[in-house]
């Protein structure tokens, strides 16, 4: 029985090996199903390789865009801070001018009152002078 199994193995193994061996240098025997699958895998691999390259390029471009946007945001923040500082200074300037205007208005009112009093005194003096002359 062992001899029979050994004989079968000796006959079957070389047959399967000879069907896969090269008959000449440029010819290879491969089942069609395996060849189609290998071509499909190679095509998918090439496609995915291109997709990875495109994705890497996209990541680099988007990273540059984000970096540029970040620097624009920093510049705009600086500009906003400057505007806020200027607004505070301008508001203080306006408050100072408003207080100066109030002081000048009070001085004008006082001067008008003094002028009115002066006219009244002048009028009374004129009346007194006229009365003295009579």
DSSP file (Angstrom, degrees, kcal/mol; ACC not computed):
  #  RESIDUE AA STRUCTURE BP1 BP2  ACC     N-H-->O    O-->H-N    N-H-->O    O-->H-N    TCO  KAPPA ALPHA  PHI   PSI    X-CA   Y-CA   Z-CA
    1    1 A X     >        0   0    0      0, 0.0     4,-2.1     0, 0.0     5,-0.2   0.000 360.0 360.0 360.0 -42.6    0.0    0.0    0.0
    2    2 A X  H  >  +     0   0    0      1,-0.2     4,-2.2     2,-0.2     5,-0.2   0.861 360.0  53.3 -63.7 -33.9    2.8    2.4    0.9
    3    3 A X  H  > S+     0   0    0      2,-0.2     4,-2.3     1,-0.2    -1,-0.2   0.876 106.8  51.6 -67.4 -36.5    4.4    1.6   -2.5
    4    4 A X  H  > S+     0   0    0      2,-0.2     4,-2.4     1,-0.2    -2,-0.2   0.916 110.6  47.3 -67.2 -43.1    1.2    2.5   -4.3
    5    5 A X  H  X S+     0   0    0     -4,-2.1     4,-2.5     1,-0.2    -2,-0.2   0.911 112.7  49.5 -64.9 -42.0    1.0    5.9   -2.5
    6    6 A X  H  X S+     0   0    0     -4,-2.2     4,-2.1     1,-0.2    -1,-0.2   0.894 110.9  50.2 -64.3 -39.1    4.6    6.6   -3.2
    7    7 A X  H  X S+     0   0    0     -4,-2.3     4,-1.5     2,-0.2    -2,-0.2   0.898 111.2  48.5 -65.5 -41.4    4.1    5.7   -6.9
    8    8 A X  H  X S+     0   0    0     -4,-2.4     4,-3.0     1,-0.2     5,-0.3   0.925 111.8  49.1 -65.1 -43.9    1.0    7.9   -7.2
    9    9 A X  H  X S+     0   0    0     -4,-2.5     4,-2.2     1,-0.2     5,-0.3   0.890 109.5  52.4 -63.4 -38.3    2.9   10.8   -5.6
   10   10 A X  H  X S+     0   0    0     -4,-2.1     4,-0.6    -5,-0.2    -1,-0.2   0.816 115.6  41.1 -67.6 -29.1    5.8   10.3   -7.9
   11   11 A X  H  X S+     0   0    0     -4,-1.5     4,-1.0    -3,-0.2    -2,-0.2   0.890 118.3  43.9 -84.1 -42.3    3.6   10.5  -10.9
   12   12 A X  H  X S+     0   0    0     -4,-3.0     4,-2.2     2,-0.2     5,-0.3   0.913 108.0  56.0 -73.8 -44.3    1.2   13.3   -9.8
   13   13 A X  H  X S+     0   0    0     -4,-2.2     4,-2.2    -5,-0.3     5,-0.2   0.917 108.1  45.9 -60.3 -46.7    3.8   15.7   -8.4
   14   14 A X  H  X S+     0   0    0     -4,-0.6     4,-2.4    -5,-0.3    -1,-0.2   0.857 110.4  56.0 -65.4 -30.6    5.9   16.0  -11.6
   15   15 A X  H  X S+     0   0    0     -4,-1.0     4,-1.5     2,-0.2    -2,-0.2   0.940 110.9  42.0 -65.6 -45.7    2.8   16.4  -13.7
   16   16 A X  H  X S+     0   0    0     -4,-2.2     4,-0.9     1,-0.2    -1,-0.2   0.878 116.1  50.4 -68.6 -35.1    1.6   19.4  -11.7
   17   17 A X  H  X S+     0   0    0     -4,-2.2     4,-0.8    -5,-0.3     3,-0.3   0.865 108.9  51.1 -69.8 -35.2    5.1   20.8  -11.6
   18   18 A X  H  < S+     0   0    0     -4,-2.4    -1,-0.2     1,-0.2    -2,-0.2   0.800 103.8  58.0 -73.8 -26.7    5.6   20.4  -15.3
   19   19 A X  H  < S+     0   0    0     -4,-1.5    -1,-0.2     1,-0.2    -2,-0.2   0.787 113.4  39.9 -71.8 -24.6    2.3   22.2  -16.1
   20   20 A X  H  < S+     0   0    0     -4,-0.9    -1,-0.2    -3,-0.3    -2,-0.2   0.515  97.9  98.1 -97.7  -8.2    3.7   25.3  -14.2
   21   21 A X  S  < S-     0   0    0     -4,-0.8     2,-0.3    -3,-0.1     8,-0.2  -0.425  84.1 -96.2 -83.4 158.1    7.2   25.1  -15.5
   22   22 A X        -     0   0    0      1,-0.2     6,-0.1    -2,-0.1     3,-0.1  -0.508  24.5-166.8 -72.8 132.9    8.5   27.2  -18.3
   23   23 A X  S    S-     0   0    0      4,-0.5     2,-0.3     1,-0.3    -1,-0.2   0.764  79.9  -5.7 -89.7 -28.2    8.6   25.5  -21.6
   24   24 A X  B >  S-A   27   0A   0      3,-0.6     3,-0.9    -3,-0.1    -1,-0.3  -0.929  86.9 -89.3-151.0 177.4   10.8   28.3  -23.0
   25   25 A X  T 3  S+     0   0    0     -2,-0.3    -3,-0.0     1,-0.2    -1,-0.0   0.785 120.3  36.6 -64.9 -31.4   12.2   31.6  -21.8
   26   26 A X  T 3  S+     0   0    0     -4,-0.0     2,-0.5     2,-0.0    -1,-0.2   0.417 102.3  81.4-103.4   1.8    9.3   33.9  -22.9
   27   27 A X  B <   +A   24   0A   0     -3,-0.9    -3,-0.6     2,-0.0    -4,-0.5  -0.922  50.0 175.7-115.9 131.7    6.3   31.6  -22.2
   28   28 A X        -     0   0    0     -2,-0.5     2,-0.7    -6,-0.1    -6,-0.1  -0.998  24.4-136.6-133.7 135.7    4.7   31.1  -18.9
   29   29 A X        +     0   0    0     -2,-0.4     2,-0.4    -9,-0.2    -2,-0.0  -0.839  35.9 156.9 -97.5 114.6    1.6   29.0  -18.2
   30   30 A X        -     0   0    0     -2,-0.7    -2,-0.1     3,-0.0     5,-0.0  -0.997  46.8-104.0-134.8 138.4   -0.8   30.7  -15.7
   31   31 A X     >  -     0   0    0     -2,-0.4     4,-2.2     1,-0.1     3,-0.2  -0.340  28.6-125.4 -61.2 144.2   -4.5   30.1  -15.4
   32   32 A X  H  > S+     0   0    0      1,-0.2     4,-2.9     2,-0.2     5,-0.2   0.871 109.2  55.6 -58.8 -41.0   -6.6   32.9  -17.0
   33   33 A X  H  > S+     0   0    0      1,-0.2     4,-2.2     2,-0.2    -1,-0.2   0.916 110.1  45.5 -60.7 -43.9   -8.6   33.5  -13.8
   34   34 A X  H  > S+     0   0    0      2,-0.2     4,-2.5     1,-0.2    -1,-0.2   0.885 112.9  50.9 -66.8 -39.1   -5.4   34.1  -11.9
   35   35 A X  H  X S+     0   0    0     -4,-2.2     4,-2.6     2,-0.2    -2,-0.2   0.918 110.9  48.0 -65.2 -44.0   -4.0   36.3  -14.6
   36   36 A X  H  X S+     0   0    0     -4,-2.9     4,-2.4     2,-0.2    -2,-0.2   0.914 113.2  48.2 -61.9 -42.7   -7.2   38.4  -14.7
   37   37 A X  H  X S+     0   0    0     -4,-2.2     4,-2.6    -5,-0.2    -2,-0.2   0.909 111.6  49.7 -64.7 -41.2   -7.1   38.7  -10.9
   38   38 A X  H  X S+     0   0    0     -4,-2.5     4,-2.5     2,-0.2    -2,-0.2   0.903 112.0  48.0 -64.0 -41.6   -3.4   39.7  -11.0
   39   39 A X  H  X S+     0   0    0     -4,-2.6     4,-2.6     2,-0.2    -2,-0.2   0.895 112.0  50.0 -65.2 -39.6   -4.1   42.4  -13.7
   40   40 A X  H  X S+     0   0    0     -4,-2.4     4,-2.6     2,-0.2    -2,-0.2   0.922 111.6  47.8 -64.1 -44.2   -7.0   43.7  -11.7
   41   41 A X  H  X S+     0   0    0     -4,-2.6     4,-2.5     2,-0.2    -2,-0.2   0.907 112.6  49.2 -63.1 -42.2   -4.9   43.9   -8.5
   42   42 A X  H  X S+     0   0    0     -4,-2.5     4,-2.7     2,-0.2    -2,-0.2   0.915 111.8  48.5 -64.5 -42.6   -2.1   45.6  -10.4
   43   43 A X  H  X S+     0   0    0     -4,-2.6     4,-2.6     2,-0.2    -2,-0.2   0.929 112.9  47.3 -62.7 -45.4   -4.5   48.1  -11.9
   44   44 A X  H  X S+     0   0    0     -4,-2.6     4,-2.9     2,-0.2    -2,-0.2   0.901 111.9  51.2 -62.3 -40.2   -6.1   48.8   -8.5
   45   45 A X  H  X S+     0   0    0     -4,-2.5     4,-2.4     2,-0.2    -2,-0.2   0.926 111.2  47.0 -62.5 -46.2   -2.6   49.2   -7.0
   46   46 A X  H  X S+     0   0    0     -4,-2.7     4,-2.2     2,-0.2    -2,-0.2   0.914 113.6  48.8 -62.3 -42.6   -1.6   51.7   -9.7
   47   47 A X  H  X S+     0   0    0     -4,-2.6     4,-2.4     1,-0.2    -2,-0.2   0.935 112.8  46.7 -62.3 -46.8   -4.8   53.6   -9.3
   48   48 A X  H  X S+     0   0    0     -4,-2.9     4,-2.4     1,-0.2    -1,-0.2   0.851 109.2  55.3 -65.6 -33.9   -4.5   53.8   -5.5
   49   49 A X  H  X S+     0   0    0     -4,-2.4     4,-2.0     2,-0.2    -1,-0.2   0.923 109.7  46.3 -63.5 -43.6   -0.8   54.8   -5.9
   50   50 A X  H  X S+     0   0    0     -4,-2.2     4,-2.6     2,-0.2    -2,-0.2   0.900 111.4  52.3 -63.7 -41.1   -1.9   57.8   -8.0
   51   51 A X  H  X S+     0   0    0     -4,-2.4     4,-2.8     1,-0.2    -2,-0.2   0.893 108.2  51.0 -63.2 -39.4   -4.7   58.6   -5.5
   52   52 A X  H  X S+     0   0    0     -4,-2.4     4,-2.7     2,-0.2    -1,-0.2   0.914 110.6  48.9 -63.8 -42.3   -2.1   58.6   -2.7
   53   53 A X  H  X S+     0   0    0     -4,-2.0     4,-2.5     2,-0.2    -2,-0.2   0.923 113.1  47.0 -62.8 -44.1    0.1   61.0   -4.7
   54   54 A X  H  X S+     0   0    0     -4,-2.6     4,-2.7     2,-0.2    -2,-0.2   0.913 112.7  49.9 -63.3 -42.5   -2.9   63.3   -5.4
   55   55 A X  H  X S+     0   0    0     -4,-2.8     4,-2.6     2,-0.2    -2,-0.2   0.911 110.4  49.6 -64.2 -42.2   -3.9   63.2   -1.8
   56   56 A X  H  X S+     0   0    0     -4,-2.7     4,-2.3     2,-0.2    -2,-0.2   0.926 112.0  48.2 -61.8 -44.2   -0.4   64.0   -0.6
   57   57 A X  H  X S+     0   0    0     -4,-2.5     4,-2.6     1,-0.2    -2,-0.2   0.915 111.8  50.3 -61.2 -42.1   -0.2   66.9   -3.0
   58   58 A X  H  X S+     0   0    0     -4,-2.7     4,-3.0     1,-0.2     5,-0.2   0.900 109.1  51.2 -63.1 -40.8   -3.7   68.1   -1.8
   59   59 A X  H  X S+     0   0    0     -4,-2.6     4,-2.4     2,-0.2    -1,-0.2   0.912 110.7  48.5 -63.4 -41.9   -2.6   67.9    1.8
   60   60 A X  H  X S+     0   0    0     -4,-2.3     4,-2.2     2,-0.2    -2,-0.2   0.938 114.1  46.1 -63.2 -46.4    0.5   70.0    1.0
   61   61 A X  H  X S+     0   0    0     -4,-2.6     4,-2.3     1,-0.2    -2,-0.2   0.930 114.2  47.3 -62.7 -45.9   -1.5   72.6   -0.8
   62   62 A X  H  X S+     0   0    0     -4,-3.0     4,-2.7     1,-0.2    -1,-0.2   0.855 109.5  54.2 -66.7 -33.7   -4.2   72.7    1.9
   63   63 A X  H  X S+     0   0    0     -4,-2.4     4,-2.4    -5,-0.2    -1,-0.2   0.917 109.4  48.1 -63.7 -42.4   -1.5   73.0    4.6
   64   64 A X  H  X S+     0   0    0     -4,-2.2     4,-2.6     2,-0.2    -2,-0.2   0.904 111.4  50.4 -63.5 -40.9   -0.1   76.0    2.7
   65   65 A X  H  X S+     0   0    0     -4,-2.3     4,-2.7     2,-0.2    -2,-0.2   0.933 111.4  47.7 -62.8 -45.6   -3.5   77.5    2.4
   66   66 A X  H  X S+     0   0    0     -4,-2.7     4,-2.5     1,-0.2    -2,-0.2   0.908 111.7  50.7 -62.9 -41.4   -4.2   77.1    6.1
   67   67 A X  H  X S+     0   0    0     -4,-2.4     4,-2.2     2,-0.2    -1,-0.2   0.925 111.9  47.2 -61.7 -44.5   -0.8   78.6    7.0
   68   68 A X  H  X S+     0   0    0     -4,-2.6     4,-2.1     1,-0.2    -2,-0.2   0.907 112.3  49.8 -64.0 -41.6   -1.5   81.6    4.8
   69   69 A X  H  X S+     0   0    0     -4,-2.7     4,-2.5     1,-0.2    -1,-0.2   0.882 108.7  53.4 -65.4 -37.0   -4.9   82.0    6.3
   70   70 A X  H  X S+     0   0    0     -4,-2.5     4,-2.4     2,-0.2    -1,-0.2   0.920 109.3  47.7 -62.2 -43.5   -3.4   81.8    9.8
   71   71 A X  H  X S+     0   0    0     -4,-2.2     4,-2.3     2,-0.2    -2,-0.2   0.871 111.1  51.4 -68.0 -34.1   -0.9   84.6    8.9
   72   72 A X  H  X S+     0   0    0     -4,-2.1     4,-2.7     2,-0.2    -2,-0.2   0.917 110.0  50.0 -64.9 -42.1   -3.8   86.7    7.5
   73   73 A X  H  X S+     0   0    0     -4,-2.5     4,-2.7     2,-0.2    -2,-0.2   0.914 110.0  50.1 -63.1 -42.5   -5.8   86.2   10.7
   74   74 A X  H  X S+     0   0    0     -4,-2.4     4,-2.2     2,-0.2    -1,-0.2   0.926 112.3  47.3 -61.9 -44.2   -2.8   87.2   12.8
   75   75 A X  H  X S+     0   0    0     -4,-2.3     4,-2.4     1,-0.2    -2,-0.2   0.913 112.8  48.9 -63.4 -41.9   -2.3   90.4   10.7
   76   76 A X  H  X S+     0   0    0     -4,-2.7     4,-2.8     2,-0.2    -2,-0.2   0.888 109.3  52.5 -66.5 -37.7   -6.0   91.2   10.9
   77   77 A X  H  X S+     0   0    0     -4,-2.7     4,-2.5     2,-0.2    -1,-0.2   0.910 109.9  49.0 -61.8 -41.4   -6.0   90.6   14.7
   78   78 A X  H  X S+     0   0    0     -4,-2.2     4,-2.3     2,-0.2    -2,-0.2   0.918 111.9  48.8 -62.9 -43.4   -3.1   93.1   14.9
   79   79 A X  H  X S+     0   0    0     -4,-2.4     4,-2.6     2,-0.2    -2,-0.2   0.911 111.0  50.0 -62.8 -43.2   -5.0   95.6   12.8
   80   80 A X  H  X S+     0   0    0     -4,-2.8     4,-2.7     2,-0.2    -2,-0.2   0.916 109.7  51.1 -63.0 -42.9   -8.1   95.2   14.9
   81   81 A X  H  X S+     0   0    0     -4,-2.5     4,-2.4     1,-0.2    -1,-0.2   0.915 110.6  49.0 -60.3 -42.3   -6.1   95.7   18.1
   82   82 A X  H  X S+     0   0    0     -4,-2.3     4,-2.7     2,-0.2    -2,-0.2   0.914 111.0  49.9 -63.4 -42.9   -4.6   98.9   16.6
   83   83 A X  H  X S+     0   0    0     -4,-2.6     4,-2.5     2,-0.2    -2,-0.2   0.909 110.9  49.6 -62.1 -41.8   -8.1  100.1   15.6
   84   84 A X  H  X S+     0   0    0     -4,-2.7     4,-2.3     2,-0.2    -2,-0.2   0.918 111.4  48.9 -63.8 -42.7   -9.4   99.5   19.1
   85   85 A X  H  X S+     0   0    0     -4,-2.4     4,-2.4     1,-0.2    -2,-0.2   0.928 112.9  47.5 -61.3 -45.4   -6.4  101.3   20.7
   86   86 A X  H  X S+     0   0    0     -4,-2.7     4,-2.8     1,-0.2    -2,-0.2   0.875 110.0  53.4 -63.6 -37.2   -7.0  104.3   18.3
   87   87 A X  H  X S+     0   0    0     -4,-2.5     4,-2.7     2,-0.2    -1,-0.2   0.917 109.5  47.8 -64.0 -42.8  -10.7  104.2   19.1
   88   88 A X  H  X S+     0   0    0     -4,-2.3     4,-2.4     2,-0.2    -2,-0.2   0.933 114.1  46.8 -63.1 -45.8   -9.9  104.4   22.8
   89   89 A X  H  X S+     0   0    0     -4,-2.4     4,-2.4     1,-0.2    -2,-0.2   0.906 113.6  48.3 -62.8 -41.4   -7.5  107.3   22.3
   90   90 A X  H  X S+     0   0    0     -4,-2.8     4,-2.6     2,-0.2    -2,-0.2   0.900 110.3  51.7 -66.9 -40.3   -9.9  109.1   20.0
   91   91 A X  H  X S+     0   0    0     -4,-2.7     4,-2.3     2,-0.2    -2,-0.2   0.915 111.2  47.6 -61.6 -42.4  -12.8  108.6   22.5
   92   92 A X  H  X S+     0   0    0     -4,-2.4     4,-2.5     2,-0.2    -2,-0.2   0.901 110.4  52.4 -64.4 -40.4  -10.5  110.1   25.3
   93   93 A X  H  X S+     0   0    0     -4,-2.4     4,-2.4     1,-0.2    -2,-0.2   0.918 109.7  48.8 -60.1 -44.0   -9.6  113.0   22.9
   94   94 A X  H  X S+     0   0    0     -4,-2.6     4,-2.8     2,-0.2    -2,-0.2   0.906 110.0  51.4 -64.0 -42.0  -13.3  113.7   22.3
   95   95 A X  H  X S+     0   0    0     -4,-2.3     4,-2.4     2,-0.2    -1,-0.2   0.915 110.3  49.6 -61.1 -42.4  -14.0  113.6   26.1
   96   96 A X  H  X S+     0   0    0     -4,-2.5     4,-2.1     1,-0.2    -2,-0.2   0.922 112.4  46.7 -61.9 -43.8  -11.2  116.1   26.7
   97   97 A X  H  X S+     0   0    0     -4,-2.4     4,-2.5     2,-0.2    -2,-0.2   0.888 110.5  53.4 -66.8 -38.3  -12.6  118.4   23.9
   98   98 A X  H  X S+     0   0    0     -4,-2.8     4,-2.3     2,-0.2    -2,-0.2   0.912 109.6  47.9 -62.1 -41.7  -16.1  118.1   25.4
   99   99 A X  H  X S+     0   0    0     -4,-2.4     4,-2.3     2,-0.2    -1,-0.2   0.888 111.3  51.0 -67.2 -36.4  -14.8  119.1   28.8
  100  100 A X  H  X S+     0   0    0     -4,-2.1     4,-2.6     2,-0.2    -2,-0.2   0.900 109.6  50.7 -64.2 -39.6  -13.0  122.0   27.2
  101  101 A X  H  X S+     0   0    0     -4,-2.5     4,-2.8     2,-0.2    -2,-0.2   0.910 109.4  50.3 -64.5 -42.1  -16.2  123.1   25.4
  102  102 A X  H  X S+     0   0    0     -4,-2.3     4,-2.4     2,-0.2    -2,-0.2   0.918 111.4  48.7 -62.0 -43.0  -18.1  122.9   28.7
  103  103 A X  H  X S+     0   0    0     -4,-2.3     4,-2.4     2,-0.2    -2,-0.2   0.929 113.1  47.1 -61.7 -45.1  -15.5  125.1   30.4
  104  104 A X  H  X S+     0   0    0     -4,-2.6     4,-2.6     2,-0.2    -2,-0.2   0.895 110.7  52.4 -64.9 -39.5  -15.6  127.6   27.5
  105  105 A X  H  X S+     0   0    0     -4,-2.8     4,-2.5     2,-0.2    -1,-0.2   0.917 110.6  47.8 -61.8 -42.6  -19.4  127.6   27.5
  106  106 A X  H  X S+     0   0    0     -4,-2.4     4,-2.6     2,-0.2    -2,-0.2   0.908 111.7  50.0 -64.0 -41.2  -19.3  128.4   31.3
  107  107 A X  H  X S+     0   0    0     -4,-2.4     4,-2.6     2,-0.2    -2,-0.2   0.902 110.5  50.2 -63.0 -40.0  -16.8  131.2   30.7
  108  108 A X  H  X S+     0   0    0     -4,-2.6     4,-2.8     2,-0.2    -2,-0.2   0.920 110.8  49.1 -63.8 -43.7  -19.0  132.6   27.9
  109  109 A X  H  X S+     0   0    0     -4,-2.5     4,-2.5     2,-0.2    -2,-0.2   0.929 112.9  47.3 -61.5 -44.3  -22.0  132.6   30.2
  110  110 A X  H  X S+     0   0    0     -4,-2.6     4,-2.6     1,-0.2    -1,-0.2   0.913 112.9  48.9 -62.3 -41.9  -20.0  134.3   32.9
  111  111 A X  H  X S+     0   0    0     -4,-2.6     4,-2.7     2,-0.2    -2,-0.2   0.894 110.8  50.0 -66.6 -39.2  -18.7  136.9   30.5
  112  112 A X  H  X S+     0   0    0     -4,-2.8     4,-2.7     2,-0.2    -1,-0.2   0.911 111.4  49.2 -63.9 -40.9  -22.2  137.5   29.1
  113  113 A X  H  X S+     0   0    0     -4,-2.5     4,-2.6     2,-0.2    -2,-0.2   0.922 112.7  47.4 -64.0 -42.7  -23.4  138.0   32.7
  114  114 A X  H  X S+     0   0    0     -4,-2.6     4,-2.8     2,-0.2    -2,-0.2   0.900 111.9  50.4 -63.0 -41.1  -20.5  140.4   33.4
  115  115 A X  H  X S+     0   0    0     -4,-2.7     4,-2.6     2,-0.2    -2,-0.2   0.915 110.9  48.9 -63.3 -42.7  -21.2  142.3   30.2
  116  116 A X  H  X S+     0   0    0     -4,-2.7     4,-2.4     2,-0.2    -2,-0.2   0.926 112.5  47.7 -62.8 -43.9  -24.9  142.6   31.1
  117  117 A X  H  X S+     0   0    0     -4,-2.6     4,-3.0     1,-0.2    -2,-0.2   0.906 110.8  52.1 -62.5 -40.9  -24.0  143.8   34.6
  118  118 A X  H  X S+     0   0    0     -4,-2.8     4,-2.7     1,-0.2    -2,-0.2   0.910 110.0  48.3 -62.3 -42.0  -21.5  146.3   33.0
  119  119 A X  H  X S+     0   0    0     -4,-2.6     4,-2.8     2,-0.2    -1,-0.2   0.896 112.2  49.4 -64.8 -39.1  -24.2  147.6   30.7
  120  120 A X  H  X S+     0   0    0     -4,-2.4     4,-2.9     2,-0.2    -2,-0.2   0.937 112.5  46.7 -65.2 -44.5  -26.6  147.9   33.6
  121  121 A X  H  X S+     0   0    0     -4,-3.0     4,-2.8     2,-0.2    -2,-0.2   0.909 113.2  49.9 -63.2 -40.9  -24.0  149.8   35.7
  122  122 A X  H  X S+     0   0    0     -4,-2.7     4,-2.5    -5,-0.2    -2,-0.2   0.914 111.6  48.5 -63.0 -42.3  -23.2  152.0   32.7
  123  123 A X  H  X S+     0   0    0     -4,-2.8     4,-2.6     2,-0.2    -2,-0.2   0.915 112.7  47.6 -63.5 -43.0  -26.9  152.7   32.2
  124  124 A X  H  X S+     0   0    0     -4,-2.9     4,-3.0     2,-0.2    -2,-0.2   0.893 111.7  50.8 -65.6 -39.3  -27.3  153.5   35.9
  125  125 A X  H  X S+     0   0    0     -4,-2.8     4,-3.0     2,-0.2    -2,-0.2   0.906 110.4  49.5 -62.6 -41.4  -24.3  155.7   35.8
  126  126 A X  H  X S+     0   0    0     -4,-2.5     4,-2.6     2,-0.2    -2,-0.2   0.928 112.8  46.7 -64.0 -43.7  -25.7  157.5   32.8
  127  127 A X  H  X S+     0   0    0     -4,-2.6     4,-2.5     2,-0.2    -2,-0.2   0.919 114.0  48.3 -64.4 -42.0  -29.0  158.0   34.6
  128  128 A X  H  X S+     0   0    0     -4,-3.0     4,-2.3     2,-0.2    -2,-0.2   0.908 111.8  49.7 -64.1 -40.9  -27.2  159.2   37.7
  129  129 A X  H  X S+     0   0    0     -4,-3.0     4,-2.1     2,-0.2    -2,-0.2   0.909 111.4  48.3 -62.3 -42.5  -25.1  161.6   35.6
  130  130 A X  H  X S+     0   0    0     -4,-2.6     4,-1.3     1,-0.2    -2,-0.2   0.895 112.1  49.6 -65.4 -39.3  -28.2  162.9   33.9
  131  131 A X  H  < S+     0   0    0     -4,-2.5    -2,-0.2     1,-0.2    -1,-0.2   0.864 109.9  51.2 -68.2 -35.0  -29.9  163.4   37.3
  132  132 A X  H  < S+     0   0    0     -4,-2.3    -1,-0.2     1,-0.2    -2,-0.2   0.893 108.8  51.7 -68.6 -37.9  -26.8  165.1   38.7
  133  133 A X  H  <        0   0    0     -4,-2.1    -1,-0.2     1,-0.3    -2,-0.2   0.774 360.0 360.0 -70.5 -26.3  -26.8  167.5   35.7
  134  134 A X     <        0   0    0     -4,-1.3    -1,-0.3    -5,-0.2    -2,-0.2   0.484 360.0 360.0 -81.1 360.0  -30.4  168.4   36.2
